[in-house]
Amino acid sequence: MSAYAPWDAENARSIIAAKQSVPGALLPILHALQEEFGYIDREAEPLIAAILNLSRAEVHGVVTFYHDFRQAPPGRHVLKLCRAEACQATGGDRLAARAEEKLGIAIGNTTADGQISLEPVYCLGLCATAPSAMLDGRVFGRLDDNKLDSLLAEAER
């Protein structure tokens, strides 16, 4: 389970300023903001653009290009299901459909109670033990119906 700070523009400015001189600063800044707040608030984009002398469109393009950057706060628990080819070939699509049905949401969304975010991930590096998933930063291979149901039950607590 992750606990993130609530969005705060002053805190964000401090994070951006601390990373602005790092080579290729945009990605380190985005990662630091997401680590602090759990997502990249839309208000952060003009702050970053101004400090790095980029356009807002450039910053927004990077935020939306990378799947790992969230644009809204995540649920209390984050379940990532691998959507890469090895996992698809070993039943990942069926398991993803099962998770969507059990949670009542599509991948890329958060349950109405804010308890669980169901996110796609495009390779966890566990191809030999596919299909795989990650719950709150812990990885699981050889996912089947029972393991998926156990992960969902854990996240619903």
Backbone hydrogen bonds, N-H to C=O, Kabsch-Sander energy under -0.5 kcal/mol:
donor,donor_aa,acceptor,acceptor_aa,energy
2,S,76,R,-1.2
4,Y,2,S,-0.5
5,A,36,E,-2.5
12,A,8,D,-2.4
13,R,9,A,-2.6
14,S,10,E,-2.0
15,I,11,N,-2.1
16,I,12,A,-2.8
17,A,13,R,-2.8
18,A,14,S,-2.1
19,K,15,I,-1.1
19,K,16,I,-0.7
20,Q,16,I,-1.1
22,V,19,K,-1.8
25,A,22,V,-0.8
27,L,24,G,-0.7
29,I,25,A,-2.5
30,L,26,L,-2.5
31,H,27,L,-2.7
32,A,28,P,-2.3
33,L,29,I,-2.6
34,Q,30,L,-2.5
35,E,31,H,-2.4
36,E,32,A,-1.9
37,F,33,L,-3.1
38,G,34,Q,-2.3
40,I,70,R,-3.1
41,D,39,Y,-0.8
44,A,41,D,-2.0
45,E,41,D,-0.6
45,E,42,R,-0.8
47,L,43,E,-0.8
48,I,44,A,-2.7
49,A,45,E,-2.6
50,A,46,P,-2.3
51,I,47,L,-2.0
52,L,48,I,-2.7
53,N,49,A,-0.8
54,L,49,A,-2.3
59,V,55,S,-1.8
60,H,56,R,-2.9
61,G,57,A,-2.6
62,V,58,E,-1.6
63,V,59,V,-2.3
64,T,60,H,-2.6
65,F,61,G,-1.4
66,Y,62,V,-1.7
67,H,65,F,-0.5
69,F,66,Y,-1.3
70,R,68,D,-0.5
76,R,114,G,-2.5
77,H,115,Q,-2.3
79,L,77,H,-0.5
79,L,117,S,-3.0
80,K,78,V,-0.6
80,K,134,M,-3.3
81,L,79,L,-0.5
81,L,119,E,-2.5
82,C,132,S,-2.1
83,R,121,V,-2.9
88,Q,84,A,-2.5
89,A,85,E,-2.8
90,T,86,A,-0.8
91,G,88,Q,-1.4
92,G,87,C,-2.9
95,L,91,G,-2.1
96,A,92,G,-2.5
97,A,93,D,-2.3
98,R,94,R,-2.1
99,A,95,L,-2.5
100,E,96,A,-2.6
101,E,97,A,-2.3
102,K,98,R,-2.7
103,L,99,A,-2.4
104,G,100,E,-1.8
105,I,100,E,-1.1
108,G,118,L,-4.0
109,N,106,A,-1.2
109,N,118,L,-0.7
111,T,116,I,-2.8
114,G,111,T,-2.4
117,S,77,H,-2.7
118,L,109,N,-2.7
119,E,79,L,-2.7
119,E,117,S,-0.6
121,V,81,L,-1.9
123,C,121,V,-0.7
129,T,126,L,-2.1
130,A,127,C,-1.3
133,A,140,F,-2.4
134,M,80,K,-2.4
135,L,138,R,-2.6
136,D,78,V,-2.5
136,D,134,M,-0.5
138,R,135,L,-2.0
140,F,133,A,-2.7
142,R,129,T,-4.9
143,L,131,P,-2.8
148,L,144,D,-2.8
149,D,145,D,-2.6
150,S,146,N,-2.1
151,L,147,K,-2.4
152,L,148,L,-2.6
153,A,149,D,-2.4
154,E,150,S,-2.4
155,A,151,L,-2.3
156,E,152,L,-1.7
157,R,153,A,-0.7
157,R,154,E,-0.8
